[in-house]
Amino acid sequence: MEGSLKFRADQSFKIIQFTDLHIGGEENHLPDQKTFRVISETIQHEKPDLIVVTGDLIWSEGVEQPEQSYRRVLDQISQWGIPFTTVFGNHDAEANVTREQLFAINAEYKHFLGMAGPEDIHGVGNYSLTIQSSNKEKNESVLHFLDSGDYAPKSVGGYAWVHPDQVSWFQAESKKYANGKETIPALAFFHIPLPEYRDVLNIGKVSGNKLEQVCAPVINSGLFTALLESGNVMGTFVGHDHDNDYCGELHGISLCYGRISGYNVYGSLQRGARVIQLYEGQHKFDTWIRLDDGKVIAPYTHEHKIND
């Protein structure tokens, strides 16, 4: 939505990334109440300009009315009057509900900025949001969101991959925000990590925790190559692997996990959220993790070099 987001007067823009909330079907379930507390306290501490949830907002399997769980999440986030958006994970529409049905609920919330995206490509929720200049009518940054799906066919196994039609959509979308050689800095958000999240561990500069295997798709559909060739994507932000929270730079792109936010699911890491700060006119971002006890850890800075 053009013009919905804008850099602050001090030329900064702050995003909170929550991920893997896994809200269940019980109204007053204690783990879910603790998750909602993390959401509220992080928002109060950080006062963001945008809130992003990178998938698995809810459990749908075994829940009779997953739409109610989904509304509980959006109620918690929307009460702050801050623009927010989401992408789906593999558990959101695993049973008893479809992505289309969940996405329709988003329209009930006036601060929700996401879009269902093109109907002729895979996924529900492939879209971009621009961030305007603090003092003129000009787009200064762009955020891309992709639906990374759920599960691969049984003949392949493992998790879904971002499909080639989505990669083509991203390539066309990215070109909209390039004026000749001039590009505006971009970030990308989706749920399931790319295979390159494994590669960065071997050849990249990495900081943070890697406490479980990287559950990336078996198939590499080329999204990272498209991100690289765009020249302006500085970083990607995913969830999915609850015990990983690292950031690492691979070929000039930072591949980052969020920090698990939900208590109603496995994971040994202390719950919290990732915070990302952009700067108007700069191909740079800072990021850190704010924990459920209010502590700030794991500062990380990316300064982007434009590809020749």
C-alpha positions as CSV (number, residue, x, y, z in Angstrom):
1,M,0.0,0.0,0.0
2,E,1.7,3.1,-1.3
3,G,2.3,5.7,1.3
4,S,1.1,3.7,4.3
5,L,4.6,3.5,5.8
6,K,7.0,6.4,6.3
7,F,10.4,7.0,7.7
8,R,10.5,9.0,11.0
9,A,11.7,12.6,11.1
10,D,15.0,11.3,12.4
11,Q,15.2,9.1,9.2
12,S,14.9,5.8,11.0
13,F,12.3,3.1,10.6
14,K,11.8,0.2,13.1
15,I,10.3,-3.2,12.5
16,I,9.6,-5.9,15.1
17,Q,9.6,-9.5,13.8
18,F,7.6,-11.9,15.8
19,T,7.7,-15.5,14.7
20,D,6.3,-19.0,15.5
21,L,3.7,-17.9,18.0
22,H,1.8,-21.3,17.7
23,I,-1.3,-20.0,19.4
24,G,-3.6,-22.9,20.2
25,G,-7.3,-23.4,20.5
26,E,-7.9,-22.8,24.2
27,E,-9.0,-19.3,25.2
28,N,-6.9,-18.8,28.4
29,H,-4.1,-21.3,27.8
30,L,-1.1,-20.2,30.0
31,P,1.6,-20.6,27.4
32,D,-0.4,-18.5,25.0
33,Q,-0.9,-15.8,27.6
34,K,2.9,-15.7,28.1
35,T,3.3,-15.3,24.3
36,F,0.8,-12.4,24.3
37,R,2.8,-10.8,27.1
38,V,6.0,-11.0,25.0
39,I,4.1,-9.3,22.1
40,S,2.8,-6.5,24.3
41,E,6.0,-5.8,26.3
42,T,8.2,-5.9,23.2
43,I,5.9,-3.4,21.4
44,Q,6.0,-1.1,24.5
45,H,9.8,-1.3,24.7
46,E,10.5,-0.8,21.1
47,K,7.6,1.4,19.8
48,P,8.0,0.1,16.2
49,D,6.7,1.6,12.9
50,L,5.7,-1.9,11.6
51,I,5.1,-5.3,13.1
52,V,5.8,-8.4,11.0
53,V,4.9,-12.0,12.0
54,T,6.8,-14.5,9.9
55,G,4.5,-17.5,10.0
56,D,3.0,-20.1,12.3
57,L,0.8,-17.6,14.1
58,I,-1.4,-20.5,15.1
59,W,-1.7,-24.3,15.3
60,S,-4.5,-25.4,13.0
61,E,-4.2,-29.1,13.3
62,G,-6.3,-30.5,16.1
63,V,-8.1,-27.2,16.6
64,E,-11.8,-27.1,15.7
65,Q,-12.0,-23.4,15.0
66,P,-8.6,-22.1,14.0
67,E,-10.1,-18.9,12.8
68,Q,-10.7,-18.0,16.4
69,S,-7.1,-18.6,17.3
70,Y,-6.0,-16.4,14.4
71,R,-8.3,-13.6,15.5
72,R,-6.8,-13.8,19.0
73,V,-3.4,-13.2,17.6
74,L,-4.5,-10.3,15.5
75,D,-6.5,-8.8,18.4
76,Q,-3.3,-8.7,20.5
77,I,-1.3,-7.0,17.8
78,S,-3.9,-4.6,16.4
79,Q,-4.8,-3.1,19.8
80,W,-1.6,-1.0,19.6
81,G,-2.7,0.9,16.5
82,I,0.6,0.2,14.7
83,P,0.7,-1.1,11.1
84,F,1.3,-4.8,11.0
85,T,1.5,-7.6,8.5
86,T,2.1,-11.4,8.2
87,V,3.2,-14.3,6.1
88,F,2.0,-17.8,6.5
89,G,4.0,-20.7,7.9
90,N,3.5,-24.4,7.4
91,H,1.2,-24.9,10.5
92,D,-1.2,-22.0,10.0
93,A,-3.5,-23.8,7.5
94,E,-2.3,-27.4,8.1
95,A,-5.9,-28.5,8.9
96,N,-9.5,-27.3,9.3
97,V,-8.9,-24.0,7.5
98,T,-7.3,-22.7,4.3
99,R,-4.9,-19.9,3.7
100,E,-7.6,-18.0,1.8
101,Q,-10.0,-18.2,4.8
102,L,-7.3,-17.0,7.2
103,F,-6.3,-14.2,4.9
104,A,-9.9,-13.0,4.6
105,I,-9.8,-12.4,8.4
106,N,-7.0,-9.8,7.9
107,A,-9.4,-7.5,6.2
108,E,-11.3,-7.1,9.5
109,Y,-8.3,-5.2,11.0
110,K,-7.7,-1.6,9.7
111,H,-4.0,-1.6,10.6
112,F,-3.2,-4.7,8.5
113,L,-1.2,-3.8,5.4
114,G,-0.7,-7.2,3.7
115,M,-2.2,-8.3,0.4
116,A,-3.2,-11.7,-0.9
117,G,-1.1,-11.1,-4.0
118,P,-1.5,-12.5,-7.6
119,E,-4.0,-15.3,-7.9
120,D,-2.1,-17.0,-10.7
121,I,1.0,-17.8,-8.7
122,H,1.6,-20.2,-5.8
123,G,0.8,-19.0,-2.3
124,V,-1.4,-16.5,-0.5
125,G,0.4,-13.4,0.6
126,N,3.1,-12.5,-2.0
127,Y,3.3,-8.7,-1.9
128,S,5.5,-5.7,-1.3
129,L,5.2,-2.7,0.9
130,T,7.1,0.6,0.4
131,I,8.4,3.0,3.0
132,Q,8.3,6.6,2.0
133,S,10.8,9.3,2.7
134,S,10.4,11.3,5.9
135,N,10.1,14.6,4.0
136,K,9.1,14.0,0.4
137,E,6.9,11.9,-1.7
138,K,9.4,9.3,-2.7
139,N,9.8,5.6,-1.9
140,E,13.1,5.1,0.1
141,S,12.8,1.4,0.9
142,V,10.8,-1.7,0.0
143,L,9.8,-4.8,1.9
144,H,9.0,-8.0,0.0
145,F,6.8,-10.8,1.6
146,L,6.5,-14.3,0.2
147,D,4.4,-17.3,1.1
148,S,7.0,-20.1,1.5
149,G,4.3,-22.8,1.6
150,D,4.1,-25.8,3.8
151,Y,5.2,-29.3,2.7
152,A,6.8,-30.8,-0.3
153,P,5.2,-33.7,-2.2
154,K,5.9,-37.0,-0.5
155,S,8.0,-38.1,-3.5
156,V,10.5,-35.3,-2.5
157,G,9.9,-35.0,1.3
158,G,10.6,-32.2,3.7
159,Y,9.3,-28.7,3.3
160,A,7.9,-26.7,0.4
161,W,10.0,-24.4,-1.7
162,V,9.2,-21.0,-3.0
163,H,8.0,-21.8,-6.5
164,P,9.5,-20.5,-9.8
165,D,6.4,-18.5,-10.5
166,Q,6.9,-16.7,-7.2
167,V,10.6,-16.1,-8.0
168,S,9.5,-14.6,-11.4
169,W,7.0,-12.4,-9.5
170,F,9.7,-11.2,-7.2
171,Q,12.0,-10.4,-10.1
172,A,9.3,-8.3,-11.8
173,E,8.4,-6.7,-8.5
174,S,12.0,-5.8,-7.7
175,K,12.4,-4.0,-11.1
176,K,9.5,-1.7,-10.2
177,Y,11.8,-0.1,-7.6
178,A,14.8,0.4,-9.7
179,N,15.4,3.6,-11.7
180,G,18.2,2.7,-14.1
181,K,21.1,1.7,-11.9
182,E,19.6,3.4,-8.8
183,T,17.9,1.0,-6.5
184,I,16.3,1.4,-3.1
185,P,17.2,-0.9,-0.3
186,A,15.0,-3.9,0.3
187,L,14.4,-6.7,2.8
188,A,12.5,-9.9,2.3
189,F,10.3,-11.8,4.8
190,F,9.1,-15.4,4.6
191,H,8.7,-18.4,6.9
192,I,10.8,-21.4,5.8
193,P,14.6,-20.8,5.4
194,L,16.3,-21.1,2.1
195,P,18.9,-23.8,1.5
196,E,21.5,-21.0,1.6
197,Y,20.9,-20.7,5.3
198,R,23.0,-23.9,5.5
199,D,25.6,-22.5,3.1
200,V,26.2,-19.4,5.1
201,L,27.2,-21.5,8.1
202,N,30.1,-22.9,6.1
203,I,31.4,-19.8,4.2
204,G,29.8,-16.8,5.8
205,K,30.3,-14.5,8.8
206,V,27.7,-15.7,11.2
207,S,26.6,-14.6,14.7
208,G,24.0,-16.1,16.9
209,N,22.7,-19.5,17.8
210,K,22.5,-22.6,15.6
211,L,21.0,-25.2,17.9
212,E,19.1,-27.4,15.5
213,Q,19.4,-28.5,11.8
214,V,18.3,-26.0,9.2
215,C,15.0,-27.2,8.0
216,A,15.2,-25.8,4.5
217,P,13.6,-27.4,1.4
218,V,15.4,-30.2,-0.4
219,I,14.8,-28.3,-3.7
220,N,16.5,-25.1,-4.4
221,S,14.3,-23.1,-6.7
222,G,16.6,-20.1,-7.1
223,L,15.1,-17.4,-4.9
224,F,18.5,-16.6,-3.4
225,T,19.9,-16.0,-6.9
226,A,17.0,-13.7,-7.7
227,L,17.6,-11.8,-4.5
228,L,21.2,-11.5,-5.2
229,E,20.7,-10.4,-8.8
230,S,18.2,-7.7,-7.8
231,G,21.2,-5.9,-6.3
232,N,19.2,-4.2,-3.6
233,V,18.0,-6.9,-1.1
234,M,20.1,-6.4,2.0
235,G,18.7,-9.2,4.1
236,T,16.1,-11.9,4.6
237,F,14.2,-12.8,7.7
238,V,12.6,-16.1,8.5
239,G,11.3,-18.3,11.3
240,H,10.5,-22.0,11.3
241,D,13.5,-23.4,13.2
242,H,12.8,-22.5,16.8
243,D,16.3,-23.1,18.1
244,N,18.1,-21.0,15.5
245,D,18.4,-17.3,15.7
246,Y,21.6,-16.5,13.8
247,C,22.4,-13.9,11.1
248,G,25.1,-14.5,8.6
249,E,26.2,-12.7,5.4
250,L,26.4,-14.7,2.2
251,H,27.5,-13.0,-1.0
252,G,26.5,-9.6,0.4
253,I,23.1,-10.6,1.7
254,S,22.4,-11.2,5.4
255,L,20.3,-14.3,6.1
256,C,18.7,-13.9,9.5
257,Y,16.3,-15.9,11.7
258,G,13.9,-14.2,14.0
259,R,13.8,-15.2,17.7
260,I,11.0,-17.6,18.6
261,S,8.2,-15.7,20.3
262,G,5.7,-18.5,21.2
263,Y,5.7,-20.7,24.4
264,N,3.1,-23.3,23.1
265,V,5.8,-25.2,21.1
266,Y,9.2,-26.8,21.3
267,G,12.4,-24.7,21.6
268,S,15.2,-24.2,24.2
269,L,15.9,-20.5,23.3
270,Q,14.5,-17.8,25.6
271,R,11.5,-16.3,24.0
272,G,11.7,-12.8,22.4
273,A,11.6,-11.0,19.1
274,R,13.9,-9.6,16.5
275,V,14.1,-5.9,15.9
276,I,15.3,-4.4,12.6
277,Q,16.1,-0.7,12.1
278,L,16.4,0.9,8.7
279,Y,17.9,4.3,7.8
280,E,16.6,6.6,5.1
281,G,18.9,6.9,2.2
282,Q,21.3,4.2,3.4
283,H,21.8,0.6,2.3
284,K,22.2,-0.4,5.9
285,F,20.3,-2.0,8.7
286,D,20.9,-2.7,12.4
287,T,19.2,-5.6,14.2
288,W,19.0,-7.0,17.7
289,I,17.0,-9.4,19.8
290,R,14.8,-8.3,22.7
291,L,14.1,-11.1,25.1
292,D,11.0,-11.7,27.2
293,D,12.8,-10.3,30.3
294,G,13.5,-7.0,28.5
295,K,17.2,-7.6,27.8
296,V,18.7,-6.7,24.5
297,I,21.2,-9.1,22.9
298,A,22.9,-10.0,19.7
299,P,23.4,-6.7,17.9
300,Y,24.2,-7.1,14.2
301,T,24.8,-4.5,11.5
302,H,24.6,-5.0,7.8
303,E,26.1,-2.5,5.4
304,H,25.2,-3.3,1.8
305,K,27.5,-3.1,-1.1
306,I,25.6,-2.7,-4.4
307,N,26.4,-5.4,-6.9
308,D,28.2,-4.3,-10.0
